[in-house]
Amino acid sequence: MKKIKTVNPELIGLIRDLKKQSQENQTDLWRCLSKHLSNSKRSRIAVNLSRLNRYTKEGETVVVPGKVLGAGNAKHPLTVAAFAFSERAKSKIQNAKGNCLSIRDLMKNNPSGKNVKILG
């Protein structure tokens, strides 16, 4: 089993919950997210809004196993779940009539993980 390389208690709890949800619902999405989040902080994923805009369509649900940054513009409404958001990214997503969620909230709303893209 892969050792968790973080000391952030919130992140450790999230990784544990993702693994538990993956086992309960037999869903590969949550297991994959837990592996990405258990990497060291240096190798954690950061995604700009320009990439989200480029690789998504209107109304899609996307999860980012890291942080969403505010470079670029959100030109269509999205539902984005991530571990962290910059203030600029959050305001730009909300101005485009999208939603910003935590990964834990997405897990509660969609336990099976259907119709969710991992971007990173």
C-alpha positions as CSV (number, residue, x, y, z in Angstrom):
1,M,0.0,0.0,0.0
2,K,1.3,3.5,-0.9
3,K,2.4,5.6,2.0
4,I,0.7,9.0,2.3
5,K,3.3,11.8,2.1
6,T,1.3,14.6,3.5
7,V,0.8,15.9,7.0
8,N,-2.3,18.0,6.3
9,P,-5.0,16.4,8.5
10,E,-7.8,17.6,6.2
11,L,-6.2,16.0,3.2
12,I,-5.4,12.7,5.1
13,G,-9.1,12.5,6.1
14,L,-10.2,13.2,2.5
15,I,-7.9,10.4,1.2
16,R,-9.3,8.0,3.7
17,D,-12.9,8.9,2.8
18,L,-12.1,8.5,-0.9
19,K,-10.7,5.0,-0.4
20,K,-13.7,4.0,1.7
21,Q,-16.2,5.3,-0.9
22,S,-14.3,3.5,-3.6
23,Q,-14.6,0.2,-1.8
24,E,-18.2,0.7,-0.9
25,N,-19.4,1.6,-4.4
26,Q,-16.8,-0.3,-6.4
27,T,-15.9,3.0,-8.2
28,D,-12.4,3.5,-9.7
29,L,-12.8,7.3,-9.8
30,W,-12.5,7.8,-6.1
31,R,-9.5,5.3,-5.8
32,C,-7.7,7.2,-8.6
33,L,-8.3,10.5,-6.9
34,S,-7.0,9.2,-3.6
35,K,-3.8,8.1,-5.4
36,H,-3.3,11.5,-7.0
37,L,-3.9,13.3,-3.7
38,S,-1.5,11.1,-1.8
39,N,1.4,12.4,-3.8
40,S,3.8,14.9,-2.4
41,K,2.8,18.6,-2.5
42,R,5.5,19.3,-5.1
43,S,4.0,16.8,-7.6
44,R,0.3,17.7,-6.9
45,I,-1.7,18.9,-9.8
46,A,-2.6,22.6,-10.5
47,V,-5.0,23.4,-13.3
48,N,-5.7,26.8,-14.9
49,L,-9.1,27.9,-16.0
50,S,-7.9,28.1,-19.5
51,R,-7.3,24.3,-19.5
52,L,-10.7,23.7,-18.0
53,N,-12.3,25.8,-20.7
54,R,-10.4,24.1,-23.4
55,Y,-11.2,20.5,-22.4
56,T,-14.7,20.7,-21.2
57,K,-18.2,21.4,-22.6
58,E,-21.1,23.3,-21.1
59,G,-22.7,21.7,-18.1
60,E,-20.0,19.0,-17.5
61,T,-18.7,18.0,-14.0
62,V,-15.0,18.0,-13.6
63,V,-12.8,17.0,-10.6
64,V,-9.3,18.3,-10.2
65,P,-7.1,16.4,-7.7
66,G,-5.3,19.6,-6.6
67,K,-5.8,23.3,-7.0
68,V,-7.7,25.3,-9.6
69,L,-5.9,28.5,-10.6
70,G,-7.4,31.7,-12.1
71,A,-5.3,32.1,-15.3
72,G,-7.7,32.2,-18.3
73,N,-11.4,32.6,-18.4
74,A,-14.4,30.3,-17.9
75,K,-16.6,30.8,-20.9
76,H,-19.3,28.3,-20.2
77,P,-20.9,27.0,-16.9
78,L,-19.2,24.1,-15.3
79,T,-19.3,22.2,-12.0
80,V,-15.8,22.0,-10.7
81,A,-14.7,20.0,-7.7
82,A,-11.2,20.4,-6.4
83,F,-9.2,20.2,-3.2
84,A,-8.5,24.0,-3.3
85,F,-9.4,27.0,-5.4
86,S,-7.7,30.3,-5.8
87,E,-10.0,33.3,-5.1
88,R,-9.8,34.5,-8.7
89,A,-10.6,31.0,-10.1
90,K,-13.6,30.7,-7.8
91,S,-15.0,34.1,-8.7
92,K,-14.5,33.5,-12.5
93,I,-16.3,30.1,-12.3
94,Q,-19.2,31.7,-10.4
95,N,-19.4,34.6,-12.8
96,A,-19.8,32.1,-15.7
97,K,-22.8,30.6,-13.7
98,G,-20.8,27.5,-12.7
99,N,-20.4,25.8,-9.4
100,C,-17.3,25.3,-7.2
101,L,-17.5,22.2,-4.9
102,S,-15.1,20.4,-2.6
103,I,-14.3,16.8,-3.5
104,R,-16.1,15.7,-0.4
105,D,-19.3,17.5,-1.5
106,L,-19.1,15.9,-4.9
107,M,-18.6,12.5,-3.3
108,K,-21.8,13.1,-1.3
109,N,-23.8,14.3,-4.3
110,N,-22.6,11.7,-6.7
111,P,-21.4,8.6,-4.8
112,S,-21.2,6.4,-7.9
113,G,-19.0,9.0,-9.7
114,K,-20.9,8.8,-13.0
115,N,-20.4,11.5,-15.6
116,V,-17.4,13.0,-13.9
117,K,-14.1,13.8,-15.6
118,I,-10.7,13.9,-13.9
119,L,-8.6,16.8,-15.3
120,G,-5.0,17.3,-14.4
